[in-house]
Amino acid sequence: MNILYFLIGCSVFLALIFLFAFFWAMKNGQNDDTYTPAVRILFDDELPIQSKKSDENQFLK
C-alpha cells in the first residue's frame, strides 16, 4: 500500500512539472505563430545545388 502512495505522489509531481512547462511555453510565445504551419506545405523545397564536378562527370559518360 505504501508503494501506491509513492506512485500517486510521483504522478502528481510529474503532472505539475508538465503544467509548469506548458505555462512557461505559453508565456514565452511558443505558440504565437499559427499561420505559418498551415501554409508551409505550399512552399516548394529548394533543390540541392549540384557541384560543378558532378556536372562535368555527366558529360563524360
N, C-alpha and C positions, 0 to 999 in steps of 0.2 A: 504494500500500500504506500510505503514511503517513496518508492520509485515513481508512482503515479503523480504524487505531489511535485516531485522534482521535474518530471516531464512537462507538467502543466506550467510550472514556473518558467522552464526554458522556452516553451512555445509562446508564452506571453511576452517574455523578454525579446524574443526574435521578432514577434509582431510589432513591438514598439520600435525596434531598430528599423524595420521596413517602413513604418509610418513616419519616423523621423526622416528617413532618406527620401520619401515621397514629398514631404513638405519642404525639405531643403531643395529638391529639384524644381518644385513649383516656384519657390522664392527666387531662384537663380535663373529663371526663364528657360528651362529646358524644353518646354512645350509651347513656346510662343509662336513658332513658325508652323502654321497649319496649312499654308498654301503650297509650299514647295514640294512636299512629298506627293501631293495629288497630281502635280504636273511633271514630276521628274521622269516618269515613264515616257513622256512625249519628246524628251530631249534625245537627240542622236548621240551615240557614243562616238568619241573621237577614234579615228582609225590609227593604229600604231604606225609610227614613222619607220619606213624601211631604210636600212642603212645603204649607203652608196655601193658598198662592196657586194651586197646581195643582189642589187640591180645588175651589176656587171656580170655576176655569175649566171644570171638568167639568159643573157645574150650569148654566153659562151656555150650553152647547152644545145 
